[in-house]
Amino acid sequence: MMTPELLIAQLMSCYGYEVDLSYAYNYISMVGAQYAEVNGFHDWLQNFGFM
């Protein structure tokens, strides 16, 4: 199960940047904790202009 804290840590490790934890909470609530993954999170952030 993906947690917001783990998702942010993976984002930093894989892509070299961080965002506010609230974005991770929103992404996980949208896709579900069992389906949340860092590549999808990164794409979601880019598609919606959060970064």
C-alpha positions, 0 to 999 in steps of 0.5 A: 500500500502506498502512503503519501510520505512514501510517494513523496520519497519515491518522487524525490528519489526517481525524479529529483523534486518534491511537492507538498504532501497534499498533492500525494494525498489527493493523488492517492485518494483519486487512484486508490492506495493499491494503484498509486505509483510514482510514475503515474504521480509524476505524470499526474503532476505534469498533466495538471500543471502542479509543477 
